[in-house]
């Protein structure tokens, strides 16, 4: 028998054939010109022909899964691994792909699929980043796969009809690189013409190819019984053995087709791995399994035609599963017949032996040509559909915009041309052994992504995920993912790692460059599911002081004047809950709709713009006090509820607009009263602009432009303490700039040092100088938390110890230092004498005591009020007004304490922490209380007045 070249050296990993036969929806109907006649729609636009399960799913999937492996590599698998291991390989391979088939069936029956097939499934389930990266890799895999099959067909044709380069003959094809390129170009042009006409032409062609392939398979099965035993001459390339010397054993030149014999079957049961004569590499279980696995792929060919099916929900599961079962039976039946009738030498040295034992030799050649041409066209038309879907989703911007164009029948002809051009470029590389492995890995990565999409949908437990195909669980999805991952690294670990890295790179690029999609993000559903589960596990009854963290509700009137405070509070939350609260005055009964719904986008954009980790909670109330009560009652969920309320200070400081709208072309905010070119753009934030130092409100303003009075402001503080919430008042943060504070100029006298001052004593109660009460420890805890934040770690805590004459300064300092050591707080202690200030206080108290004995109570009250406060009181409230001596502080004392604090500011601190006393029990003293706080903190710079109500610090492990 004459020497022949093996028809297809599919040690190219027998690259995967994946049919992406999914026609896009019909293109838009040409618009009618004004006044012109309506254009007549073509029959293709009026009614698209729908396919049945057999023609739309079974045939494409069978052709994709058979390809040429059934003709050229089934003997290779049995010859190398033996019948036992061959059947085991098929079982494992089909177990892996069956898991993916179940995922495909589940997703495809949960809704209609559009152009793109697997890309559409993944992108709509996992989001644009994952879908776009996988889709691009799927497109490249189909392009390279089409080129692989074209080159394989060229090799088969030249092997049958060609002649060696430089020789002459008749009725043969010239061979060589350029001749092979010419043949490949001609085949590609044929595929291009079919794809340009449309998918419906290819659908008709596949049926003819299917009949040819089935007929050839039938002749192969008949040949095992009809052909007599014979001796077959092996190819010359298989008889060469460079490792053997002249005295060694001679490689056999012939092999036997024995027919059905028990001895032949027994000789083919066990594995016998040898060198592959087409590549010269030693075979093993892993390498043979990798080659065999490629013949089991192509399972998505039917699901990609969902738009052309009469009933996709029933056709895809039935058709795909039918095709998988049928191919599994054929592969195993062929393996048994081959093992019973062909000796081991024939299987290992002649991969095209089915041609020699066929009842008519050209039948197998025709089958190879037909299946290879079908695979090439399938990959080309599939690549064009994926490219069209990517272009239509605008994931890569204008780069793919030309690929959106379609013909009147809906065929994306530009995508077809681009795909054909790329296939032609790949053909120039000639042999594609390396690319073939990468293509296979790309397909496996797509299958794993489909399993991941189904797994995510199942784990998210979304009510709208209710596929009619229910024969799957999350276990099958996990098995599919693990199986695909194992196969990827089994084929080539280096290429698998590189492919995953390439996918992650594309994912990051799409994440940062592509616009936001409206498909929905499965990540949000998964996060919701997990957060809900863990919130239920977060039991407030198990709270312990060791694990306390601040959970903050910051009340914001207008973010334009609160940027500094919002960013600063973000630093002291210490991974705790941070909620931006806002109260809008109004009555829902008098409004047509909820006015808050339209404001959430602006607030969430603010959170993104300031790069803070915060939630937003808005409420509608008849007063600010009631609104804050609402938020304190309902903010948070489960064990994540605010334990600390932060308010801006109530004073007459003019607010400044510190919010820079990134959507405006210039960096300065603009007052709407001054029309300018910047306002022509749509602003990102729809917050009221500041005018004349006040916040514009629609209603509820007082005479000075504020929406609440001093009495109501202090009442809010008292309400929060009644609810056992810690309270913080923030003053002078209007001009606070975190970047400027943490990066002072090195040329300053203090060489860029940053300080945080802490005054942990109640300055309004000089008779109570305790540093270890709950409030003082809470104040120390917040200061320590701020010092633990990355940007504030370089700051130095300065703790000021107020001492009086006659007390041991050193002893008090050592005692406080020991406390800080036990609390693990690093701070510098500065003793501060304040005898003069205390004297002013007791002088005032002495006068008050004398008047209490000699004058009626009404007269006492009038003289003990601060000069700036006028109130009306009656004798009935004597008991309520008496207990707190904070009411009897003079303005002179408060001014002296304020000056004392200012005198210690060398260098000036970035922020001060002061002790906030409780409001008086008598509500009529609220204005006096607020006046005292104002005098105490006047001109101090950024200051926090802090009152803690619960223990937050411990010295225990």
Secondary structure, 3 states (H helix, E strand, C coil): CCCCCCCCCCCCCCCCCCCCCCCCCCCCCCCCCCCCCCCCCCHHHHCCCCECHHHHHHHHHHHHHHCCHHHHCHHHHHHHHHHHHHHHHHHHHHHHHHHHHHHHHHHHCCCCCCCCCHHHHHHHHHCHHHHHHHHHHHHHHHHHHHHHHHHHHHHHHHHHHECCCCCCCCCCECCCHHHHHHHHHHHHHHHHHHHHHCHHHHHHHHHHHHHHHHHHHHHHHHHHHHCCCEEEECCHHHHCCCCCCCCCCCCCCEEEECCCCHHHHHHCCCCCCCECCCCCCECCHHHHHHHHHHHHCCCCCCHHHHHHECCHHHHHHHHHHHHHHHHHHHHHHHHHHHHHHECHHHHHHCCCHHHHCCCCCHHHHHHHHHHHHHHHHHHHHHHHHHHHHHHHCCCCHHHHHHHHCCCCCCCCHHHHHHHHHHHHHHHCCCCCHHHHHHHHHHHHHHHHHHHHHHHHHHHHCCCCCCCCCCCCCHHHHHHHHHHHHHHHHHHCHHHHHHHHHHHHHHHHHHHHHCCCCCCCCHHHHHHHHHHHHHHHHCCHHHCCHHHCCCCEEEECCCHHHCHHHHHHHHHCCCCCCEEEEEEEECCHHHCCCCCCHHHHHHHHHHHHHHCCCCEEEEEEECCHHHHHHHHHHHCCECCECCCEEEEECCCCCCCCCCCCCCCCCCCCCCCCCCCCHHHHCCCCCCCCCEECCEECCCCCCCCCCCCCCHHHHHHHHHHHHHCCCEEEEEECCCCCCHHHHHCCCCCCCCCCCCEEEEECCCCCCCCCCCCCCHHHHHHHHHHHHHHHCHHHCCCEEEEEEEECCCCCHHHHHHHHHHHHHHCCCCCEEEEEECHHHHHHHHHHHHHHHHHHHHCCHHHHHHHHCCCCCCCCCCHHHHHHHHCCHHHHCCHHHHHHHHHHHHHCCCCCCCEEEEECCCCCCCHHHHHHHHHHHHHHCCCCCCEEEEECCCCCCCCCC
